[in-house]
């Protein structure tokens, strides 16, 4: 009988997160086909879109694939799990109904309220009520977060510190989205952000190491939000007491909500959390691994990701244990100049990868092979990941190596993993 670890699998997606997932699943013993993948991911199939479900089905049938693992949110929101329901091909990822936790910020916030998940106060508006939203933002003195309701690749959130910034955010939202749309105004919370990501079958969850993303483009958390400029794990100040508070006020009520609403939810669940003076507050759910968090979490994971996935789908998650490697992991994004603007030049040759220290991992996000050269194709071109016994060791190692990789107008945020350690409230 063939072991599950010997079976080929399909991984949907084509960014650095998917490269990290393919790297880990391959180390776990799988043969991984990445659809569509990119120029730096082995076994990529660029002719098949991650949302072309009939083409994916034909590929699986041709190659004897019985397991699909989903990287990005778009195939989940489009219903890839529902499409294959009832077939002999299993999908690791929630149903379309479960994916609404990410694909609709308004629905997600209502879910948090229904099930007692600690979160910020918020107010819901439609595009025909912008005047009311502007008045509310003024009433709150501009200390608000504006959130577009749908998927926006990590760039649909505006954190405002003044009435002028809030009004400009609403102007931009109106310009970016034509026709009818909905959005939220949230009270602006203060505190450090962390990402808690786990594998869940809807009843239990196995959490990976706490990690911290760096969303803003510029050092010192300045500039516009991006899809993420780097991440590190574990987070030194996220100790057992902090994790216990997060589980009590956020993770456990979320699991009760999944059970009460009877979601078919077998996949990754991401909790974006702010540690406020009043305790942990949930900012958002994602229904997949974060990016760039995945690029540090998966190298840090000693346990087999493939075994965790199989156990989740087989109803055996309770029997699993998550083991982490020692030390710290830091991932730094190499981005195209001009990112995250809507348009910026690409197609530039990439050099220096062959000079990297063997311990450095290079996960490709937006590359392709062109005339025998590796060239850039998007904003977040790749993520370099370094390891060290201490966080500062990993930081120094990855930045030293990042200097070797060159392409025109390459941009790297200079302070990943170097935020001052916060002082957390003692009254949680």
Buried (B, 14 or more C-beta within 10 A) or exposed (E): EEEBBEBBBBBBBBBBBBBBBBBBBBEBBBBBBBBBBBBBBEBBBBEBBBBBBEBBBEBBEEEEBBBBBBBBBBBBBBBBBBBBEEEEBBBBBBBBBBBBBBBBBBBBBEBBEEBBBBBBEBBBBBBEBBEEBBEBBEEBEBBBBBBBBBBBEBBBBBBBEEBEBBBBBBEEBEEEBEEEBBBBBBBBBEBBBBBBBBBBBBBEBBBBBBBBBBBBBBBEBEBEBBBBBBBBBBBEBBEEEBBEBBBBBBBBBBBBBBEEBEBBBBBBBBBBBBBBEEBBBBBBBBBBBBBBBBBBBBBBBEBBBBBBBBBBBEEEBEEBEBEBEEBBBBBBBBBBBBBBEEEBEBEBEBEBBEEBEEEBBBBBBBBBEEEEEBBBBBBBBBBBBBBBEEBEBBBBBBBEBBEBBBBEBBBBBBBBBBBEEEEBEEEB
